[in-house]
Amino acid sequence: MTDATLFIWEFVRTRRDTGAIAPSSSRLARALARHVAPGTGHPRAVLEVGPGTGAVTRHIKDRLGPQDTLDLAEANPRFAELLQRAYGDDPRLRLLTGPVQEHELGSYDTIVCGLPFANFDAATTEEILGGLLSALRPGGTLSFFAYAGIPPLRRVLTVGTARERTLAVQAVLGRILRRHAFRTETVLGNLPPARVHHLAPAGEPALRAG
């Protein structure tokens, strides 16, 4: 089974947790890994949450130095098996299986998150993003994405308790972005197009870009 076929199969089987219908494109992967920057002069610790089939992992791994480390937190057991086969021989990589909020995280220079927050409830979204921001070292960055155009569609097309959940999640995301985002970029070369948000710990200098 190819990575793409596995991804589609898992989307059909566990749509809430997988969230996307296809792995991230190379353009989206590059945008998400933008702040995994080499040349810092010290060993860097990187965390990727929800790596799936490893579409973004490959771009992060290419930016790692020999002393850097990469933790992969993957809740889907089939994706975790795939990642273990692909990267199990690299001593810089460590696989954390199960939901990221169940792990006691270390501290990281860069965190890349591919979780489908639009599929979660507000409490879970706040718990995960709050935990990831708390795990950043001073000067660290957290990058995650959402599909462009989907939030307003969800507000229009959902009703009842589903709409209440959607509005609550979007309120949490909006509050976190207002406090922590320093750059947002649109990636058109993805299915569907995506917006990548780059966040920093509160109180650190940040310049918001459109």
Disulfide bonds with the S-S distance in Angstrom:
none
